[in-house]
Amino acid sequence: MTADDAGLVPDPPIRARNHMIGAIGAGAIMANEHLTAYGLAGFPVAAIASRSRAHAAEVAARHGIETVHDTPSDLIADPRIEIVDIAFPPDQQPALIREALAAPHVRAILAQKPLALSLDEAIALRDEARASGTLLSVNQNMRYDQSIRVLKQLLDRGALGEPVFAAIDMHAVPHWQSFLESYDRLTIANMGVHHLDALRYLFGEPVEVSTAARTDPRTAFAHVDGIAASTILFDNGVLATTREDVWGGPRQEGYDSDFFISWRVEGTQGAAKGTIGWPNGEPSTLSYASTIETDGHWRTPTWDTHWFPHAFAGVMEQLQYALESGEEPALTVADNVRTMALVEASYRSLGEKRTVRLDEFTL
């Protein structure tokens, strides 16, 4: 059964691809995901810059990018650039965003998540972007994972009835970038943010969160949250849980690891379950059973695209289309501030060992 057979659309259409992109960063996420997806979608990337010009030049040669700038500031000053795409550490990202907001020819910015190291800084960036008139969007790319998109469509058309319970369960070892060693916040801010944002996308605004965590025995640098678990109550009554197990068992020669990310949603008229294919380089999956649509039998639509890299085309497309149409981006900075508030509430819950309500924060 293909997704089309059930009227489901795992990947968004490409509605706009005419605005010049400048890429800041030449690490794995930019080189392997952003730029690969943009090439597949036909998005024009005019220039690239990073901390190392030589590294940026290597990535430019690999992706056919003609211009390599010496510094990110030089790229932002390039008058051809309409969209600045930033893949830099979150402690350095706000300064680059502000520089791009001040450039009159830059019409839009795609920032990485987390947007900043604190909720206060994220709110400040939101307000500064609004005042400048420049679109600021945040790369919450799990919303464009194919299984999450299809799940959202099932929820929106009522196939599962009223949602009751949801869970995201991760047992996989991410590659922690070296810059994270200088932060005390680790898993929730850099991995859990995907899951917290996806749950907001699916179920709306949370009311409260309870989070517990312990350190990861494998991660050598200091951190407050290695392996983390959260319970979230949403305004519409949905109870959700997330688990970020970045330990995943021994990781050594001869040990048969079973890494996975799974999710499940239960409603009054059906249930859906699936996997995120990222840890194993496979397409994500989804199966659902509905008393309304499938007579209670399980159906499994399929697709060939992956979260990494194909979802990154959707993230940039929504910003291209916003420039083309004059509509708001699908991923607004104002919405992302609410995800940042949920991240902040999780850390407050962890630090104070209590349930934290989201109305404790002024947004």
C-alpha positions in Angstrom: 0.0 0.0 0.0 1.5 3.4 -1.0 0.8 6.6 0.9 -1.1 7.9 -2.2 -3.5 5.0 -2.0 -4.7 6.3 1.4 -4.7 10.0 0.2 -1.6 10.7 2.3 1.3 12.9 1.3 4.6 12.0 3.0 6.6 14.8 1.3 5.4 18.3 0.6 5.3 19.6 -3.0 8.0 22.0 -4.2 6.1 25.2 -4.8 9.0 27.7 -5.0 12.7 27.4 -5.7 13.8 30.8 -7.0 15.4 32.6 -4.0 19.2 32.6 -3.6 20.5 30.8 -0.6 23.8 31.5 1.3 25.0 28.6 3.4 26.8 29.4 6.7 28.5 26.3 8.0 30.3 23.3 6.4 29.8 20.6 9.0 28.1 17.3 8.6 24.5 18.7 8.9 25.0 21.3 6.2 27.3 19.2 3.9 25.4 16.0 4.1 21.8 17.0 4.7 20.9 20.6 3.8 22.9 20.9 0.6 22.1 17.3 -0.5 18.4 18.0 -0.1 18.7 21.4 -1.8 20.4 19.8 -4.8 17.7 17.2 -5.1 15.0 19.9 -4.9 16.7 22.3 -7.3 17.2 25.1 -4.8 19.8 27.7 -5.8 22.8 28.0 -3.4 24.9 30.9 -4.4 27.6 30.9 -1.8 29.0 29.2 1.3 31.2 30.3 4.2 32.3 28.7 7.5 35.0 29.0 10.2 37.5 27.3 7.9 37.6 28.6 4.3 39.4 25.4 3.2 36.6 23.3 4.6 33.9 25.4 3.0 35.8 25.1 -0.3 35.7 21.3 -0.1 32.0 21.3 0.5 31.4 23.9 -2.2 33.3 21.7 -4.7 31.2 18.7 -3.7 27.9 20.5 -4.2 28.8 22.7 -7.1 28.6 26.0 -5.2 30.5 28.7 -7.1 31.3 31.2 -4.4 33.2 30.6 -1.2 33.4 33.5 1.1 36.2 34.0 3.7 33.9 34.6 6.6 30.2 34.3 7.4 30.1 38.1 7.6 31.3 38.3 4.0 28.6 35.9 2.9 25.9 38.0 4.7 27.2 41.1 2.9 26.8 39.4 -0.5 24.0 41.3 -2.2 22.8 38.2 -4.1 21.8 36.4 -1.0 18.1 36.4 -0.1 18.0 33.6 2.4 20.8 33.0 4.9 20.9 29.4 6.0 22.8 29.0 9.3 24.2 25.7 10.7 26.4 27.0 13.5 26.6 26.3 17.2 23.7 27.9 19.2 26.0 30.1 21.3 27.3 31.7 18.0 24.1 31.7 16.1 22.3 34.8 17.6 25.1 37.1 16.5 24.9 35.8 12.9 21.1 36.1 13.0 21.4 39.7 14.1 24.0 40.5 11.4 21.6 39.0 8.8 18.7 41.0 10.2 20.6 44.2 9.6 21.4 43.3 5.9 18.8 45.1 3.7 19.1 42.5 0.9 18.5 39.5 3.2 14.8 38.7 3.2 14.8 35.5 5.2 16.9 33.5 7.7 16.8 29.7 8.4 18.3 29.1 11.8 19.2 25.8 13.5 17.6 24.5 16.6 18.0 25.1 19.4 17.5 28.8 18.3 19.6 30.0 21.3 21.0 28.8 24.6 18.2 30.4 26.6 14.5 31.2 26.3 15.1 34.9 26.9 17.5 35.0 24.0 15.1 33.2 21.7 12.3 35.7 22.7 14.7 38.6 21.9 15.5 37.2 18.5 11.8 36.7 17.7 11.1 40.4 18.6 14.1 41.7 16.7 13.1 39.7 13.6 9.5 41.1 13.8 10.8 44.6 14.1 13.2 44.2 11.1 10.5 42.7 8.8 12.9 39.8 7.9 11.4 36.3 8.1 13.1 34.2 10.7 12.4 30.5 10.6 13.8 27.6 12.7 14.9 24.2 11.3 12.6 21.9 13.2 13.0 19.3 10.6 11.3 16.4 12.4 8.0 18.0 11.4 9.0 17.0 7.8 9.9 13.4 8.6 7.6 11.4 6.4 6.0 9.4 9.2 5.3 12.4 11.3 3.7 14.3 8.4 1.5 11.3 7.5 0.5 11.0 11.2 -0.4 14.7 11.3 -2.7 14.2 8.3 -4.4 11.2 9.9 -5.0 13.2 13.1 -6.2 16.2 11.1 -8.8 14.2 9.2 -10.0 12.5 12.3 -9.0 9.0 11.4 -7.9 8.2 14.9 -10.8 10.1 16.6 -9.8 12.2 19.6 -6.2 11.7 20.5 -5.7 10.3 24.0 -2.1 9.1 24.4 1.2 9.5 22.6 4.8 8.3 23.1 8.2 8.8 21.4 10.9 6.4 22.5 14.5 6.8 21.4 17.3 4.3 21.9 20.1 5.4 19.7 23.6 7.0 20.1 23.9 10.4 18.4 27.1 12.0 17.4 27.6 14.9 19.8 29.3 17.8 18.1 32.4 19.0 19.9 31.0 22.4 20.6 28.5 20.8 23.0 31.3 20.1 25.5 31.2 23.8 26.6 27.5 23.6 27.5 25.9 21.9 30.5 22.7 21.2 28.7 22.9 18.2 26.3 20.2 15.7 25.4 16.9 17.7 25.9 18.2 20.8 24.2 19.9 19.0 21.2 17.9 15.8 20.7 14.8 16.0 22.8 13.9 19.3 21.2 13.0 17.3 18.1 10.5 15.2 20.0 9.1 18.1 22.1 8.5 20.1 18.9 7.0 17.2 17.0 4.5 16.6 19.9 3.6 20.3 19.8 3.1 20.1 16.0 0.8 17.1 16.5 -1.2 18.1 19.6 -0.9 21.8 20.2 0.1 23.6 23.3 1.3 21.8 26.5 0.0 22.6 29.9 2.7 21.0 32.1 5.8 18.8 31.9 7.7 16.6 34.4 11.2 15.6 33.4 13.8 13.3 35.0 17.3 12.6 33.7 20.7 11.0 34.6 24.1 11.4 33.0 25.1 9.2 30.1 28.0 6.9 31.1 29.6 7.1 27.6 29.6 10.9 27.4 32.9 12.0 28.9 32.2 15.8 29.2 30.1 17.3 32.0 26.4 17.5 31.4 23.1 17.6 33.5 20.9 15.6 31.1 22.3 12.5 29.4 19.4 9.9 29.4 16.1 11.8 29.8 12.4 11.1 30.1 9.5 13.5 30.1 5.7 13.3 30.7 3.7 16.1 29.1 0.0 17.0 29.5 -1.5 19.0 26.6 -4.3 21.5 26.7 -6.5 19.1 24.7 -6.1 16.3 27.2 -3.4 14.3 25.4 -0.9 12.6 27.7 2.5 12.2 26.1 5.8 10.7 27.1 9.3 11.0 25.6 12.4 9.0 26.3 15.8 9.9 25.0 18.1 7.0 25.7 21.4 8.1 24.1 23.2 5.2 25.9 21.4 2.4 24.0 23.5 -0.3 25.6 27.2 -1.1 25.0 28.7 0.2 21.8 31.7 -1.9 21.0 33.2 -4.4 18.6 31.0 -7.5 18.4 28.0 -6.1 20.3 24.8 -6.4 18.3 23.2 -3.0 18.9 19.5 -2.6 18.4 19.1 1.2 18.0 15.7 2.6 17.1 13.3 5.5 17.5 9.7 4.5 17.7 6.4 6.4 18.3 2.8 5.5 19.1 -0.4 7.5 19.2 -3.8 6.2 20.5 -7.1 7.8 19.9 -10.8 7.1 20.6 -11.3 5.6 17.1 -7.9 4.1 16.3 -4.2 4.0 16.8 -1.0 4.6 14.8 2.6 3.5 15.4 5.8 4.0 13.5 9.6 4.3 13.5 12.0 7.1 12.6 14.5 5.6 10.2 17.4 8.0 11.0 19.5 5.7 13.2 19.7 3.0 10.5 19.5 5.0 7.3 16.1 3.7 6.4 12.8 5.3 5.5 10.6 6.0 8.5 7.5 3.8 8.8 3.9 4.1 9.9 1.0 1.7 10.4 -2.5 2.6 11.5 -5.8 1.0 12.3 -9.0 3.0 12.4 -12.6 2.1 13.1 -13.6 4.9 10.7 -11.3 4.3 7.7 -10.0 0.7 7.9 -12.6 -1.3 9.8 -10.1 -1.7 12.5 -7.5 -3.4 10.3 -3.9 -2.3 10.2 -2.7 -0.5 7.1 0.9 0.3 6.3 1.5 3.0 3.6 5.0 3.2 2.2 7.4 5.7 0.7 11.0 5.8 -0.5 12.2 9.1 0.9 14.0 9.5 4.3 14.0 12.0 7.1 17.7 12.6 6.4 18.2 14.2 3.9 14.9 14.6 2.2 13.0 16.4 5.0 15.5 19.3 4.8 14.0 20.2 1.4 10.6 20.7 3.0 12.2 23.0 5.7 13.8 25.3 3.1 10.8 25.0 0.7 8.4 26.5 3.3 10.6 29.5 3.6 11.0 29.9 -0.2 7.3 29.7 -0.5 6.7 32.3 2.2 8.9 34.7 0.2 7.0 33.8 -3.0 3.5 34.0 -1.6 3.8 36.6 1.1 2.3 34.1 3.6 3.9 33.3 7.0 6.4 30.4 7.0 5.1 27.1 8.3 8.0 27.2 10.8 7.7 30.6 12.4 10.1 31.9 15.0 7.1 32.8 17.2 6.0 29.1 17.2 9.6 28.0 17.9 9.7 30.2 21.0 6.9 28.0 22.4 9.0 24.9 21.7 11.9 26.7 23.5 9.6 27.3 26.4 8.8 23.6 26.6 12.6 22.9 26.6 13.1 25.4 29.3 10.2 24.0 31.4 11.8 20.5 31.1 15.1 21.8 32.4 13.3 23.7 35.3 11.4 20.5 36.1 14.7 18.5 36.1 16.5 21.1 38.2 13.7 21.7 40.8 12.4 18.1 40.8 8.8 19.1 40.2 6.1 19.4 37.6 6.4 22.7 35.8 3.4 24.5 34.2 4.0 26.4 30.9 2.1 29.4 32.2 5.1 30.0 34.5 6.7 31.6 31.5 5.9 34.9 29.9 6.1 34.7 26.1 
